[in-house]
Amino acid sequence: MLNKEILGIIKNSRKTGWVLEPDAKKIFRIAGLDVPEYTLAAGADDAVSFAGKTGYPVVAKVVSPEILHKSDVGGVEIGIRDDDRLKEIFNRFSKMDGFTGLFVEEQVEGTELIVGAKIDKQFGPVVLLGIGGIGVEIYNDTAVRMAPVEKKDVKSMIDELKAKKIIEGFRGSVPVNIEILSRMFIKFSELTVELENKIESIDLNPVMCTGSRCIIADARIILKHQ
């Protein structure tokens, strides 16, 4: 699964200590995982051109090697519905420390899950699946396994979740496609194993799952100190 392009991205990210989101999304796309359509816009016109082709609404995020937690500095905007708003956001974000571009991507909907990984000193690669979104720290509804996992492991992890009915479709909501979720999570666990000597952790929150897709809406890769 690892190739020269992925290894090159990781090598070029060493100075920062973590992988900027456009590069993280590129890694996951190369690995066969589903990510939104996106662009890294160097100017406001580039952002507007992308939105015109993809269609509104879009999401915009600041890209800066000095800003790891984008939400903490107001560096994320969702539900952008027109050119003027997108241009205003570009101008505002461009004044943030270390700004290198505006990450613009299609806005996706679905059940919010969290997918994560860390390299445990004792057990090695460990992966996590749970209910995601802004409530993840409140509910702490997750299941953990050693990587790599198999299909039966994903099923047992879902069964452990207190809110598994949300995944199955609660009060008329569209259920998550368990087959697609399983394939996604298995690939993710395999990638984690291959990256074991290069990373400390991966945080995908949220992963937006529907009846037809599981899309990585936000991604963070923290690299191992070397």
C-alpha positions in Angstrom: 0.0 0.0 0.0 2.9 2.4 0.7 4.4 3.9 -2.4 7.0 6.5 -3.2 4.4 9.3 -3.2 3.2 8.5 0.3 6.7 8.1 1.6 7.6 11.4 0.0 4.7 13.2 1.7 5.8 11.8 5.1 9.4 12.8 4.5 8.4 16.3 3.5 6.2 16.6 6.6 9.0 15.7 9.1 9.9 19.3 9.8 6.4 20.1 10.9 5.9 16.9 12.9 2.5 16.3 11.4 0.9 16.0 7.9 -1.0 19.0 6.7 -4.6 18.0 5.8 -4.3 18.3 2.0 -1.4 15.9 2.1 -3.2 13.6 4.6 -6.2 13.4 2.3 -3.9 12.6 -0.5 -2.4 9.7 1.5 -5.8 8.3 2.2 -6.9 8.6 -1.4 -3.8 6.8 -2.6 -4.5 4.1 -0.1 -8.0 3.5 -1.5 -10.0 5.3 1.1 -12.9 7.7 0.2 -12.2 11.4 0.7 -14.3 14.5 -0.5 -13.4 16.3 -3.7 -10.9 19.0 -2.7 -8.4 21.6 -3.8 -5.7 23.6 -2.1 -6.4 27.1 -3.3 -3.5 29.6 -3.5 -5.9 32.5 -4.3 -9.5 33.4 -3.8 -10.2 32.9 -7.5 -8.9 29.3 -7.3 -11.3 28.6 -4.5 -14.3 30.1 -6.4 -13.4 28.2 -9.5 -13.3 24.9 -7.6 -16.6 25.6 -5.9 -18.1 26.4 -9.3 -17.2 23.0 -10.7 -18.0 21.0 -7.5 -21.1 22.9 -6.5 -22.0 24.6 -3.3 -22.1 24.2 -0.3 -18.4 23.7 0.4 -16.2 23.6 3.4 -13.1 25.8 3.8 -10.2 25.2 6.2 -7.0 27.1 6.8 -3.8 25.4 5.8 -0.8 26.4 7.9 2.2 24.4 9.4 1.7 26.6 12.5 -1.9 25.6 13.1 -2.6 22.0 14.1 -6.0 22.5 15.7 -7.8 24.6 13.0 -11.1 24.8 14.9 -9.4 26.4 18.0 -8.5 29.4 15.9 -11.7 29.7 13.9 -10.0 28.2 10.9 -12.9 26.0 9.7 -16.1 27.2 7.9 -18.8 24.9 6.8 -22.0 25.5 4.7 -20.4 28.1 2.4 -23.0 28.7 -0.3 -21.8 31.5 -2.6 -18.7 33.1 -4.2 -18.7 36.2 -2.0 -18.8 34.3 1.2 -15.9 32.1 0.0 -13.8 35.1 -1.0 -14.4 36.7 2.4 -13.3 33.5 4.2 -10.2 33.3 2.0 -9.2 36.9 2.9 -9.8 36.3 6.6 -7.9 33.0 6.8 -5.0 34.4 4.7 -4.2 36.7 7.7 -3.7 33.7 10.0 -0.2 32.7 11.1 1.8 30.6 8.5 -1.1 30.7 5.9 -0.1 28.6 2.9 -3.5 28.2 1.2 -7.2 27.5 1.6 -8.3 23.9 1.6 -11.7 23.8 0.0 -13.7 20.6 -0.3 -17.2 19.4 -1.1 -19.5 19.3 2.0 -20.6 15.8 2.8 -23.3 14.5 5.0 -24.0 11.3 7.0 -23.6 9.6 10.3 -20.6 11.0 12.1 -18.1 8.3 13.2 -14.6 8.6 14.5 -11.8 6.3 13.2 -8.4 6.5 14.9 -5.1 4.8 15.4 -2.1 5.0 17.7 1.1 3.1 18.0 1.1 1.6 21.5 4.5 1.0 23.1 3.4 -2.4 24.3 0.8 -3.6 21.8 1.9 -1.9 18.6 -0.7 -0.5 16.1 -4.1 -0.1 17.8 -7.2 1.1 15.9 -10.4 2.8 17.2 -13.9 3.0 15.9 -16.8 5.0 17.5 -19.4 7.6 17.4 -17.8 10.8 16.2 -18.4 14.5 15.7 -18.1 17.2 18.4 -19.6 14.9 21.0 -16.9 12.3 20.9 -15.2 13.5 24.1 -18.5 13.8 25.9 -19.9 10.4 25.0 -16.5 8.5 24.7 -18.4 5.7 22.9 -15.6 3.8 21.1 -14.2 0.3 20.7 -10.5 -0.6 20.3 -8.6 -3.5 18.6 -5.1 -4.4 17.7 -4.4 -3.9 14.0 -4.9 -5.2 11.4 -8.5 -6.2 11.8 -10.9 -8.5 9.9 -14.5 -8.1 9.0 -15.7 -10.0 12.2 -13.6 -7.6 14.3 -15.4 -4.6 12.8 -18.8 -6.2 13.5 -17.9 -6.9 17.2 -16.6 -3.3 17.6 -19.9 -1.9 16.3 -21.8 -4.2 18.7 -19.8 -2.8 21.6 -20.9 0.7 21.0 -23.7 2.0 23.3 -25.1 4.1 20.4 -24.8 1.4 17.7 -28.5 2.0 16.9 -27.4 5.3 15.3 -25.2 3.2 12.9 -28.1 0.8 12.2 -30.5 3.6 11.5 -32.4 5.3 14.4 -35.9 6.6 14.1 -36.0 6.6 10.4 -32.5 7.8 9.7 -30.6 6.1 6.9 -28.5 3.2 8.2 -24.8 3.1 7.6 -23.7 0.6 5.0 -21.8 -1.9 7.2 -20.1 -3.6 4.3 -18.6 -0.3 3.1 -17.7 0.7 6.7 -16.0 -2.6 7.2 -13.9 -2.4 4.0 -12.9 1.1 4.9 -11.9 0.3 8.4 -10.0 -2.8 7.3 -8.0 -0.8 4.8 -7.4 1.9 7.4 -6.0 -0.8 9.8 -3.7 -2.2 7.2 -2.4 1.3 6.4 -1.8 1.8 10.1 0.3 -1.3 10.3 2.4 -0.2 7.3 2.9 3.2 8.8 3.8 1.8 12.3 7.4 3.0 12.3 6.5 6.5 10.9 3.5 7.7 12.9 2.4 8.3 16.4 -1.3 8.6 15.7 -4.1 9.2 13.2 -7.4 10.9 13.9 -10.2 10.9 11.4 -13.1 12.8 12.9 -15.6 12.8 11.5 -15.9 10.0 9.0 -19.3 10.7 7.3 -21.1 7.4 6.6 -24.3 6.9 4.6 -25.9 4.0 2.8 -23.4 4.3 0.0 -20.2 5.9 1.2 -17.9 6.3 4.2 -16.0 9.6 3.5 -13.1 11.0 5.6 -14.2 14.5 6.3 -11.3 15.5 8.5 -7.9 14.0 8.9 -4.9 14.4 11.2 -1.6 12.4 11.1 0.9 12.9 13.8 4.4 11.7 13.0 6.8 9.8 15.2 9.8 11.8 16.5 13.0 10.7 14.8 
